[in-house]
Each structure stands twice: as C-alpha cells, then as structure tokens.
C-alpha cells in the first residue's frame, strides 16, 4: 500500500552550519544583517570569521546617496568584523577636490588605527591609484596619510605577505619610507609579493638611488615583484640575486615612455640572477616605447622572458618601425616566450610575414593578442599553421585595423575563415577576431 502522507518538511533551522555559512557568503552586508535577525543560529552565522576575510572598500569621488550609504556600510562592517580580515582592498575612485581627499585621509587614519589594534590575520593589503602627486593632495594631508600608512605597515610587517601600492605616485623619499616600514621591526622583511608599479612619481631615475637600493636589500623572500623599468639597475639585480634568488619566481616590469629608461644594465647581471633563480620568469610591458634601439637596450638575450607586451596606445610615429623588432629582437626568446601582446598603429608598414614567422619560431608561445593593420589572409595562414601543429597557440585575439569605414568584405572573409577552421577553433582555441576601422 502506497504511503500518501506528505513528505516531512525540513526546516531551515536544521541546515548544517557549513551550508548556512555558504548561503551567507553570497549575501551583501545589508542582506546578511537582515538574515541575522531571523533566529539565534543565523545570528551566530553572521559572526563567522570566514565571511569577513575579504573586504573591498571603494571611496567614490563623485557623491551620490546610494554610494555614500554603500561606503558607510562597508566601513562600519570592516570596523565591526575587522579582526577577521585577511585580505583588504581600498579603492579611491575619481577623487574630485581637496575636501574629499581630506575626508578620505581622516577615515583612513581611523580605519588603519582600528585594524592595527584588533587584527592579527591580515596578509594582503591593496591600495591602488592614490596618485599622491596630484594637486588635490595638499602637503599636510599627504604627509599625514603617508605617516598613518607607514605606521600601519610597521604594525603589520610580521604578517603581511602581499602589498599592492600601484599608482601611488610619491617621491623617492616617501616611497622608501613606506617600504622601509615593512622591515623596521627586524631590519628585514619576508613579504613575498610587492606591486610598486607607478609607485614613484614620473620622471624619477630611481635606478641611481642608493636609498632605494638600501631599502630593497631588506627584502629577503620576494616571490613576485612588480615595478617600473626606471628602478632597474645592476645594483638592484645583484640585491635580488643575493637576498631573494631562492624564492624569486616573477618580475613584472613596466616601461613607459615618460619614465627614464636609458640606463645601461649589464647582461651579465641578468645572467647571474637567472642562474641563481632558476624559476625566474620576466614579463615586460612597454607603453609607447617602440623604437628598436630603445628596446634593444632593454631586451637583453640573458633575460628569461616569458611575456612581452608592446603597446603604442594608438599613437603613430614613422620612427616606430616594428620590423627589426619582430625579425631580430623578439626571436631571441624563441625558447621561453609564452605570451605576446602587440597593439600597434602600424599604418606605415606591412608586418604580416614578419609576425607570422615570429609566431612559428616561438616554440612555447601559447597566447597571442594583436591589434594592428593586418590583412585578413594573415588569419588564414596562422590557422593553417596551427592546424598543421606548427605552433601551439591556445589563445588568439586579433583586432584587424582597416583604413576604410566599411569593413563588410573583411568581415565576410573572416566568416569564411572561421567556417573553414571551425572544428579547430571550437575544440582547441580561445579565439576572437574582428575588424576595426581606424579612420
């Protein structure tokens, strides 16, 4: 005889704690607060440390009621549950005047002071794009902010493992003061990852500073270092070799046209570092540094390069001929280059053959992103070589610049190429190719 009785309803009150915490994980602060009012068990779930390990606080420069409430809520919860924080990210979005910056500085002083007293778990701190060289940062406010941040870093120096101050844009002395805070207690720091890209103000020749070299010598376990080429020198490479070669895996180096990059760095210094740090990979990001003689001075054959990005940022200059770079310079990394990004306004030269030959010569190249004036037939040749296993690309992202408003014919040809290699593209490639009028 069949049992027609209703199945027993399982109450939410009996939901296992681990499942309840997972549900709370997907709620925002306001919904968590409301859910915590349901019952004592849900209220306890609200105070689970695992829910508050990650926090992003955004200071919005353009005022609005919704954003103000969102910010106040995030700040309140950060203070309330700050003792659980392990990863904190602070964002400063479009600051618009000195009053806003003053308010930001005061709030950050309170926040950092509170966390410094109650938190013993913070391992990751990110405060990006402060742009402290802007005029809205008055000298007094700027000095007070740096003082507060330095004091906080000093308190957290024994537990921080990751620090990101990208885009701070401060003076050499101020920058070294902040970095020295990480080692002030023991005169050495064991932080593993630092991002100081655009950390110093524009036009500073950091590479010649003894103060910077002394500061960097205090880091003894760097795994990943992200910085600008205007910091590179033989002295810095020797410091990394001496103190961090056992752990160093990645150097991310940005080279911008407005940063000094004319210093001479010895290939022997790179070779010695690579020998002592066998796991080292170097990623270069060039912005508007396109002249072959400049690149040749930087891209030495002794460097274990894994990734290269060359971006002209839509600027065009007849002196920026890429042919010798593609044919003579980049092939030197055929054995190690895995990622290549080219964003070129090459309307004065035809590079299809040189680029294809470079791709085929790089035996480990997996990722290709190209924005440039190319012929549509380039894509057909590239995919044909990929189908014949002459290269091992897994990602192909191409924007083909055209000099005409109407690119209907090019789009039709690309569609035909896609149909021809559809099986290969759908089964083996992350593939995205479009045309883009540049008129």
C-alpha positions as CSV (number, residue, x, y, z in Angstrom):
1,X,0.0,0.0,0.0
2,X,1.4,3.4,-1.0
3,X,2.0,6.0,1.6
4,X,0.1,9.1,0.6
5,X,1.3,11.2,3.5
6,X,3.0,14.5,2.9
7,X,6.8,14.3,3.0
8,X,8.3,15.8,6.1
9,X,9.3,19.4,5.6
10,X,12.9,20.1,6.5
11,X,13.2,23.3,8.5
12,X,15.9,25.9,7.6
13,X,16.7,25.8,11.3
14,X,18.3,22.4,10.8
15,X,20.5,23.5,7.9
16,X,24.1,22.5,8.7
17,X,26.3,25.3,9.8
18,X,28.7,24.9,6.8
19,X,25.8,25.2,4.4
20,X,24.4,28.2,6.2
21,X,27.7,30.0,6.1
22,X,27.9,29.2,2.4
23,X,24.5,30.9,1.9
24,X,25.6,33.9,3.9
25,X,28.7,34.1,1.8
26,X,26.7,35.1,-1.3
27,X,24.8,37.9,0.5
28,X,25.8,41.5,0.7
29,X,26.2,43.3,4.0
30,X,22.6,44.5,4.2
31,X,21.1,41.2,3.4
32,X,23.4,39.5,5.9
33,X,22.2,41.9,8.6
34,X,18.5,41.2,7.8
35,X,19.1,37.4,7.7
36,X,20.8,37.6,11.1
37,X,17.5,38.8,12.7
38,X,15.7,35.5,11.8
39,X,17.0,33.4,14.7
40,X,19.9,32.9,17.1
41,X,21.5,30.3,14.8
42,X,21.5,32.7,11.8
43,X,22.8,35.5,14.0
44,X,25.7,33.3,15.0
45,X,26.4,32.5,11.3
46,X,26.7,36.3,10.8
47,X,29.7,36.3,13.1
48,X,31.5,33.5,11.3
49,X,35.0,34.7,10.7
50,X,35.1,33.0,7.2
51,X,32.5,35.6,6.0
52,X,34.7,38.6,6.7
53,X,38.1,37.5,5.4
54,X,37.8,39.5,2.2
55,X,36.8,43.2,2.1
56,X,36.8,45.8,-0.7
57,X,36.1,49.4,0.3
58,X,35.6,51.9,-2.5
59,X,35.7,55.7,-1.9
60,X,33.7,57.2,-4.6
61,X,34.8,60.7,-5.7
62,X,31.5,61.6,-7.3
63,X,29.0,62.0,-4.5
64,X,25.7,60.1,-4.5
65,X,23.4,58.9,-1.7
66,X,23.5,55.3,-2.8
67,X,27.3,55.2,-3.0
68,X,27.6,57.1,0.3
69,X,25.4,54.5,2.1
70,X,27.3,51.7,0.5
71,X,30.6,53.1,1.6
72,X,29.4,53.8,5.2
73,X,28.1,50.3,5.4
74,X,31.3,48.7,4.2
75,X,33.3,50.8,6.6
76,X,31.1,50.0,9.5
77,X,31.3,46.3,8.9
78,X,35.0,46.5,8.4
79,X,35.5,48.0,11.8
80,X,33.0,45.6,13.4
81,X,34.5,42.5,11.9
82,X,38.0,43.8,11.2
83,X,39.6,41.2,13.4
84,X,38.7,38.5,10.9
85,X,40.1,40.3,7.9
86,X,42.8,38.6,5.8
87,X,42.6,40.4,2.5
88,X,41.7,44.2,2.4
89,X,41.4,46.2,-0.8
90,X,40.9,50.0,-0.7
91,X,39.9,51.8,-3.9
92,X,39.9,55.5,-4.5
93,X,37.6,56.3,-7.4
94,X,37.8,59.7,-9.2
95,X,38.7,62.0,-6.3
96,X,37.4,65.4,-7.2
97,X,38.6,68.0,-4.6
98,X,40.7,68.7,-1.6
99,X,37.8,68.3,0.8
100,X,37.1,64.8,-0.4
101,X,40.8,63.9,0.0
102,X,40.8,65.3,3.5
103,X,37.8,63.2,4.4
104,X,39.5,60.2,2.9
105,X,42.6,60.8,4.9
106,X,40.7,61.1,8.2
107,X,38.7,58.0,7.6
108,X,41.7,56.0,6.6
109,X,43.5,57.1,9.8
110,X,40.7,55.8,11.9
111,X,40.3,52.6,9.9
112,X,44.0,51.8,9.9
113,X,44.3,52.6,13.6
114,X,41.4,50.2,14.4
115,X,42.8,47.4,12.3
116,X,46.2,47.8,13.7
117,X,44.9,47.3,17.2
118,X,42.4,44.4,16.6
119,X,43.7,42.4,13.6
120,X,46.3,39.7,13.6
121,X,45.3,37.9,10.4
122,X,45.8,40.4,7.6
123,X,48.1,39.0,4.9
124,X,47.1,41.1,1.9
125,X,46.7,44.8,1.5
126,X,45.9,46.7,-1.7
127,X,45.6,50.5,-2.0
128,X,45.9,51.3,-5.7
129,X,45.9,54.6,-7.7
130,X,46.3,57.0,-4.9
131,X,48.1,59.5,-7.2
132,X,49.6,61.4,-4.4
133,X,51.3,63.8,-6.8
134,X,48.0,65.4,-7.8
135,X,47.3,68.9,-6.6
136,X,44.2,67.8,-4.6
137,X,46.6,66.2,-2.2
138,X,47.6,69.1,0.0
139,X,51.1,68.7,1.5
140,X,49.8,68.4,5.1
141,X,47.1,65.9,4.2
142,X,49.5,63.9,2.1
143,X,52.2,63.8,4.8
144,X,49.7,62.7,7.4
145,X,48.3,60.0,5.2
146,X,51.8,58.6,4.5
147,X,52.6,58.8,8.2
148,X,49.5,56.8,9.1
149,X,50.1,54.2,6.4
150,X,53.7,53.8,7.4
151,X,52.7,53.2,11.0
152,X,50.1,50.6,9.9
153,X,52.6,48.8,7.7
154,X,55.1,48.7,10.6
155,X,52.5,47.1,12.8
156,X,51.5,44.6,10.2
157,X,55.0,43.9,8.9
158,X,55.3,40.5,10.6
159,X,52.1,39.1,9.0
160,X,51.7,40.9,5.6
161,X,52.5,38.7,2.7
162,X,51.2,40.8,-0.2
163,X,51.3,44.6,-0.6
164,X,50.0,46.5,-3.7
165,X,50.6,50.2,-3.8
166,X,50.3,50.5,-7.6
167,X,49.8,54.1,-8.8
168,X,50.8,55.8,-5.5
169,X,53.0,58.3,-7.4
170,X,55.1,59.6,-4.5
171,X,58.6,60.9,-4.1
172,X,61.6,58.7,-3.7
173,X,62.0,59.5,0.0
174,X,58.3,58.9,0.8
175,X,58.3,55.7,-1.2
176,X,61.3,54.3,0.6
177,X,59.8,55.3,3.9
178,X,56.7,53.2,3.2
179,X,58.7,50.2,2.0
180,X,61.1,50.5,5.0
181,X,58.1,50.3,7.3
182,X,57.8,46.6,6.3
183,X,61.2,45.9,7.8
184,X,61.5,48.4,10.6
185,X,61.0,45.9,13.4
186,X,63.7,43.4,12.4
187,X,65.6,45.3,9.7
188,X,64.5,42.7,7.2
189,X,61.2,41.7,5.6
190,X,59.9,38.4,4.5
191,X,56.9,39.6,2.5
192,X,56.6,37.6,-0.7
193,X,54.8,39.8,-3.2
194,X,55.0,43.6,-3.8
195,X,53.5,45.7,-6.5
196,X,55.1,49.1,-6.8
197,X,54.2,49.8,-10.4
198,X,53.9,53.5,-10.9
199,X,54.7,53.8,-7.2
200,X,57.2,56.6,-7.7
201,X,56.4,59.9,-9.4
202,X,57.0,60.3,-13.1
203,X,60.5,61.2,-14.4
204,X,62.3,59.8,-11.3
205,X,65.6,58.0,-12.0
206,X,65.1,55.5,-9.2
207,X,67.7,53.2,-10.5
208,X,70.5,55.6,-9.4
209,X,69.3,56.0,-5.8
210,X,71.4,54.4,-3.1
211,X,68.4,54.9,-0.7
212,X,66.3,52.7,-2.9
213,X,69.0,50.0,-3.1
214,X,69.3,50.1,0.6
215,X,65.6,49.7,1.0
216,X,65.3,46.8,-1.4
217,X,68.2,45.0,0.3
218,X,65.9,44.4,3.3
219,X,63.5,42.1,1.4
220,X,64.7,38.5,1.8
221,X,61.9,36.3,0.4
222,X,60.4,38.0,-2.6
223,X,58.5,35.7,-4.9
224,X,56.8,38.3,-7.2
225,X,57.9,41.8,-7.7
226,X,56.0,44.3,-10.0
227,X,57.7,47.6,-10.7
228,X,58.9,50.0,-13.4
229,X,62.0,49.8,-15.5
230,X,63.2,53.1,-14.1
231,X,64.0,51.1,-10.9
232,X,66.2,48.6,-12.7
233,X,70.0,48.7,-12.3
234,X,72.9,46.3,-11.9
235,X,72.8,47.0,-8.2
236,X,69.1,46.0,-7.9
237,X,69.6,42.8,-9.8
238,X,72.6,41.9,-7.5
239,X,70.4,42.6,-4.5
240,X,67.7,40.3,-5.7
241,X,70.3,37.7,-6.5
242,X,71.8,37.9,-3.1
243,X,68.6,38.1,-1.0
244,X,65.7,36.6,-2.9
245,X,67.1,34.2,-5.5
246,X,65.9,31.2,-3.5
247,X,62.3,32.3,-3.8
248,X,62.0,34.7,-6.8
249,X,59.7,33.5,-9.5
250,X,58.3,36.5,-11.3
251,X,59.4,40.0,-12.2
252,X,56.7,42.2,-13.9
253,X,58.4,45.2,-15.4
254,X,56.6,48.2,-16.9
255,X,58.4,50.6,-19.2
256,X,56.6,53.8,-20.0
257,X,57.8,56.5,-22.4
258,X,57.7,59.1,-19.7
259,X,59.8,57.1,-17.2
260,X,63.6,57.2,-17.6
261,X,64.7,54.0,-19.3
262,X,68.0,54.9,-20.9
263,X,70.2,53.4,-18.2
264,X,72.7,50.7,-19.2
265,X,72.0,47.4,-17.4
266,X,74.6,44.6,-17.9
267,X,73.5,41.3,-19.5
268,X,75.9,39.6,-17.0
269,X,73.8,40.9,-14.1
270,X,70.7,39.4,-15.6
271,X,72.5,36.2,-16.4
272,X,73.8,35.9,-12.8
273,X,70.3,36.5,-11.4
274,X,68.8,33.9,-13.8
275,X,71.4,31.4,-12.8
276,X,70.8,31.8,-9.1
277,X,67.0,32.0,-9.5
278,X,66.2,29.1,-11.9
279,X,62.4,29.5,-11.5
280,X,62.5,33.2,-12.6
281,X,60.2,34.4,-15.4
282,X,60.2,38.1,-16.5
283,X,57.2,39.8,-18.0
284,X,57.7,43.1,-19.9
285,X,55.0,45.7,-20.5
286,X,56.0,48.5,-22.8
287,X,53.9,51.6,-23.3
288,X,54.9,53.8,-26.3
289,X,58.5,52.6,-26.0
290,X,58.6,51.3,-29.6
291,X,61.9,52.4,-31.1
292,X,64.2,49.4,-31.9
293,X,67.3,51.0,-30.4
294,X,65.4,51.6,-27.1
295,X,64.0,48.1,-27.0
296,X,67.3,46.5,-27.9
297,X,69.0,48.2,-24.9
298,X,66.3,46.8,-22.6
299,X,65.5,43.3,-24.0
300,X,68.8,41.5,-23.5
301,X,69.2,37.9,-24.5
302,X,70.2,36.9,-21.0
303,X,66.7,37.8,-19.6
304,X,64.4,34.8,-19.1
305,X,61.4,36.5,-20.7
306,X,58.1,34.8,-20.6
307,X,55.8,37.6,-21.7
308,X,56.1,40.7,-23.8
309,X,53.5,43.4,-24.3
310,X,54.2,46.3,-26.8
311,X,51.5,49.0,-26.9
312,X,51.6,52.2,-28.9
313,X,48.3,53.4,-27.3
314,X,47.0,54.5,-30.8
315,X,50.0,56.8,-31.3
316,X,51.7,56.6,-34.6
317,X,55.3,57.6,-35.4
318,X,57.2,56.8,-38.6
319,X,60.3,56.2,-36.4
320,X,58.4,53.3,-34.7
321,X,59.3,50.7,-37.3
322,X,58.5,47.3,-35.8
323,X,60.1,45.1,-38.5
324,X,63.6,44.9,-36.9
325,X,62.0,44.2,-33.5
326,X,59.9,41.3,-34.9
327,X,62.7,39.9,-37.0
328,X,65.9,40.5,-34.9
329,X,64.9,41.2,-31.3
330,X,62.0,39.0,-30.2
331,X,63.1,35.8,-31.9
332,X,65.9,35.6,-29.3
333,X,63.2,34.4,-26.9
334,X,62.0,31.6,-29.1
335,X,62.6,29.0,-26.3
336,X,60.8,30.8,-23.5
337,X,58.2,33.3,-24.8
338,X,54.7,32.2,-23.9
339,X,52.6,35.3,-24.2
340,X,52.8,38.1,-26.8
341,X,50.7,41.2,-27.0
342,X,51.1,43.8,-29.8
343,X,48.9,46.9,-30.0
344,X,50.4,48.8,-32.9
345,X,49.4,51.7,-35.1
346,X,51.5,50.4,-38.0
347,X,49.7,52.1,-40.9
348,X,53.1,52.9,-42.4
349,X,54.4,49.3,-42.7
350,X,53.2,45.8,-43.6
351,X,54.1,43.2,-41.0
352,X,52.1,40.1,-41.8
353,X,55.0,37.9,-42.9
354,X,57.3,39.0,-40.1
355,X,54.7,38.4,-37.4
356,X,53.8,35.0,-38.7
357,X,57.4,34.0,-38.9
358,X,57.9,35.2,-35.3
359,X,54.9,33.2,-34.1
360,X,56.2,30.0,-35.8
361,X,59.7,30.4,-34.3
362,X,58.5,30.7,-30.7
363,X,58.1,27.1,-29.7
364,X,56.3,27.7,-26.4
365,X,54.0,30.6,-27.5
366,X,50.5,30.0,-26.1
367,X,48.8,33.4,-26.0
368,X,48.7,35.9,-28.9
369,X,46.9,39.2,-28.8
370,X,47.4,41.6,-31.8
371,X,45.8,44.9,-32.6
372,X,47.4,46.1,-35.8
373,X,47.0,46.8,-39.5
374,X,47.0,43.2,-40.9
375,X,45.5,41.5,-43.9
376,X,42.7,39.1,-43.4
377,X,44.8,36.4,-45.2
378,X,47.1,36.6,-42.2
379,X,44.5,34.8,-40.1
380,X,44.0,32.1,-42.6
381,X,47.8,31.4,-42.8
382,X,48.0,31.5,-39.0
383,X,45.2,29.0,-38.5
384,X,46.5,26.8,-41.2
385,X,49.8,26.6,-39.5
386,X,48.1,25.9,-36.2
387,X,46.1,23.1,-37.8
388,X,49.3,21.6,-39.1
389,X,50.8,21.8,-35.5
390,X,53.5,24.2,-36.5
391,X,52.6,26.3,-33.4
392,X,50.9,25.5,-30.1
393,X,48.8,28.6,-29.7
394,X,45.7,28.2,-27.4
395,X,44.5,31.8,-27.4
396,X,44.2,34.0,-30.4
397,X,42.8,37.5,-30.0
398,X,43.2,39.8,-33.0
399,X,41.8,43.2,-33.9
400,X,42.5,43.9,-37.6
401,X,42.7,47.6,-38.2
402,X,41.4,48.8,-41.6
403,X,41.7,52.2,-43.3
404,X,38.1,52.1,-44.6
405,X,34.8,52.8,-42.8
406,X,33.2,49.9,-44.5
407,X,34.7,46.6,-43.5
408,X,31.9,44.4,-44.8
409,X,34.2,42.5,-47.2
410,X,36.8,41.8,-44.5
411,X,34.1,40.5,-42.1
412,X,32.8,38.2,-44.8
413,X,36.3,36.8,-45.4
414,X,36.8,36.3,-41.7
415,X,33.5,34.4,-41.5
416,X,34.6,32.1,-44.3
417,X,37.9,31.5,-42.5
418,X,36.0,30.6,-39.3
419,X,33.9,28.1,-41.2
420,X,37.0,26.6,-42.7
421,X,38.7,26.0,-39.4
422,X,35.5,25.7,-37.2
423,X,36.4,22.4,-35.7
424,X,39.9,23.5,-34.7
425,X,38.6,26.8,-33.3
426,X,35.7,25.3,-31.3
427,X,37.7,22.4,-29.9
428,X,41.2,23.8,-29.2
429,X,41.3,27.6,-29.3
430,X,40.1,30.6,-27.3
431,X,39.5,32.6,-30.5
432,X,38.3,36.1,-31.1
433,X,39.0,38.1,-34.3
434,X,37.3,41.3,-35.5
435,X,37.9,44.2,-37.9
436,X,38.2,47.7,-36.6
437,X,38.1,50.8,-38.8
438,X,40.9,53.3,-38.0
439,X,39.9,56.4,-39.8
